[in-house]
Amino acid sequence: MAYGVNLIAMGQEVNAIAQSGSEPFPRFREIATELDSRYGSDRWLLGFADHWGTLNGYTHSGLEQLGRRFRRDGNISPTHGPESIALYR
């Protein structure tokens, strides 16, 4: 079975995304398993599968990201502490 975007996508899958915004792919764990096999990465990508929900929460306006938009007093403001900012230096 072929799916994913890098190394394993079929032309029709890429077209489905581009033309209709559909998502013709299986769950991330299945994609990571196949990519690990194709890249020979010794389950490195599969390690992200256990944290996929949380990673999406930081990326796609989930609770993890929203939680960093409110101060303790309830006002809206970025609340990224020095430990988070230091990761990007």
N, C-alpha and C positions, 0 to 999 in steps of 0.2 A: 504494500500500500504506500502511495507517495502523497505526502502532504508537507506543510511547513512553507517557509518562504525561501530560506537559504539552503541550497543543495537538493531539496526534496520537493519543491513546489512544481505543480503541473501548470502549464500555460492557462488552462481553463480556470484554475483556482485563482491565479493572479488576475485574470480578466474579470472574474466574478467580483472580486474586491474592488477593482477599478471602476467597473460599470454600475454596480448596484449597491456597493457597500456591504455586501453579504460577507459572512464569515464561514467559509466552507471547511474549516479545520477542526480536528478533534481537540480534546482537552490538552492542556500544556504538557502534562506528564507524558502523554504518548509522543508528542512532538519532541520533547527533550530526550526521551529514550532513543528515538530514531536518530536524532542529530548526534547524540553521544556516540552511537554506534558508527555513524558515517564519518565523524571527525576523529574517532578513536580517543575521546577526551576522558576516558576512565570515570564516567558518571559525573563529571564536573557540572554539566548543564542540568542534569537530573537533580542535583543538590538544590537548585533554585525552586523546584517543584513544591517542596514542602513549605515554602514561604511565598508562593505565588499570590495568594489572596492579599497578604500584607503588602507585597511589592506593588500590586495593582492599586491598593488603597493610597499609597504615597503618590503614585503616578496619575491616577484617574479620579482625583477628587473624592477619595474615600474618606472614611473616618480618620485614618492616620494623618492625612493631609489637612482635613478640616480642623482637627484638634490643634494644629499649629497655627491657626488663624485667630484664635481667641486668647486674650489675656485672662488672668485669674479673676479680674473684676468684671468679665463678660464683654468687654469692649473688643472690637475687631482690630487686630494688629498682628503682624508677623511675630512669632514667638520662638524663632529658631535660636537655640542657645549656642554658645561658643563651641561646644562639642560637635554640633552639626555643621557649623560653618567651617570649622577647621578641616573637615573632610575634603573640602574643595580647594584648598590652598596648595 
